[in-house]
Amino acid sequence: LDALDASPYKDNTIVVLWGDHGWELGEKEHWGKHTPWEGSMRVPLIIMPPANMELPAGREEGFASLLDLYPPLADLCGLDVPDYLDGESLKPVITGEKESVRDHIATSLGRSTFSIRKGDMKLIRYYDGAEELYDLNADPHEFTNLAADAAYSQQLAELRKLAPVDARF
């Protein structure tokens, strides 16, 4: 980054760092990337706009998807963002206008297994119909499944409405 800042390209270069998946290193007795828990689902996403945008450095905790990677790059470059893309432009987040462009995030894993996260609540539905519900604020390591707890029936119903539908499964 120091070399970029010292180069003639600092005012027209966008730097992006991301990962394609997480990797659990023994969490919940799993080694690998094939679970719908936070250790496998969360990935780094860092976007550094060109120096001439003179934006303050910052970090946002709002939801973003890797589907949201192309739209802000096109947007920052002044290119049209096609309407048919599922991604949202993160430009308002990068420029500080918004904290997030999504109110929830859906992540799929394998054959019809997915997770839905909205706020601190997270629903996991497996291909066989089994469900897990977590309050990540109270239980960040996802050990206490609240899906059968009547006190959380409203949150469970709300997250179920956001679930993706795939007629193949």
N, C-alpha and C positions, 0 to 999 in steps of 0.2 A: 504494500500500500504506500510505503514511503517512496518507492521508485515510481509508482503511478503518479503520486502527488508532485513529483519532480519532473514529470514528463509533459509534453504538449497535449497529452490525451486526457488529462485530469478533468477537463470540463465537458467531455463527451463520452465518458466511460461509466457504465453501471457495473458494479461488482455484486455478484450474487453467490451466496454459499447456502447449500441445502443438502439434506440427506434423503435417501429414498425410503428409509424405515428405521425404526429403533432396533435395539438389540438388548435382550434381557440377559444379564450375566448372573443368573442364579435367583433372581427375584421370583418369588412364588414357586421355587424349585423348577424353573424353566431356564433353558439355555438356548437362545435363538431368537427368531423374529416372528414366530407364527402364532401369536396370541392377540386377542383384541384388547389387552390391558394397556395402560398408558406407556409402559416400558417399550412396547413394540410399535405403538401407534404414533407417539409424538416424535417429531423430527425437528432439527434446527432449520430455520429459514432466516437468513440475514440478507437484506438488500441495502446496499450502500449507493445512493444516487450520486450523480456527478458533483464535483466540488462546486461548480458554479451555481448549483441550486441553493447553496448556503442554508441548509436546513440543520436545525439542532439535532444532535445525536439523541437517540431515545430507544426505548424498548416498549413494545405493546404486548399485552397478554391476550388480546382478542383472537378469535378463531380465524384460521386461514387454512387453505388446502393447497396442495401442490398443483391443483387445477388452477389456482390463482397466480401461478408464476408467470405465464405468458402475458396475460392482459396488462399488468402494470409495466412490464418491459416495453410492450408496444405503445402503451399510453405515454410513458416517459420519453419515448423516442418520437412522439408525434404521429404515430401510425394509427390507422383505424383498427379497432378491436372488433372482430367479427361477432355478430349477434348470436351465432349458433354455438359459441363456446359456453361450457358450464362454469368456467372460472369467472371470478370477480376481480376487477382491477383494485389492487392494493395501493394505488397512487394516493387516495385520500388518507390512508394510514401513514404512508411514507412522508407526506407533506404536513402531517399533524392535524388535518381537518377532522379525522375520525379516529376512534380507537380500534374499530373493527369494521369489516364489511359483511360479516355473517353473524347471525345470532345463535347458530348451532353448526355442528360439523358432523358429517356422516363418513364413516370409514368402513370399507369392506375388506374382508379377509377370506380368501378361498371361496368355496361353494356356499353362497348365501349366508355367510356369517358376517355380521356387521356390528358396529357400535355407533351410537348417536350420543353426542355430548352437547348439552345446552346448559350454560352456567356451570355450576359445580356438579350437576347431575349427569350420570352416564348410564345408558342402557346398552347392554350387550345382548344380542339375540344370535344364538347358534343355529346352524342349518337344521338341527333336529327340533327346533322350537323352544329349547331351554333358554331361560333368560337370567341375566344378572343385572342388578341395579345398584349403583354406588353413589354416595354423596362424597365427592372427592375432596371437599373441604374438611369434612370430619374424618374421612378414611382415604387419604391420598394413595395408599398402597393397594386399595381394592381387595380388602380381606372380608368385609362384612356385606354379604349380598342382601339387599333390602327388597328384592322383588316380591317376596311373600308377605312383607310387612304392610298391613292395612294403612298405617300412617303415611305411606308413600304411594298409595294407589293413584292419587291425582297426578303426581309427577310421572309415574309409570305410564299412565294413559296419555299424557301429553307427549312423552317421548315416542311412544308407539305410533302416534299420528305422523311423526316425522320419518318413520322407517321407510327405506327404499322398497319398492315393489319390483320383483323380478318374476315374471310369469313362467320362466323356465324352471323354477324350483318350487 
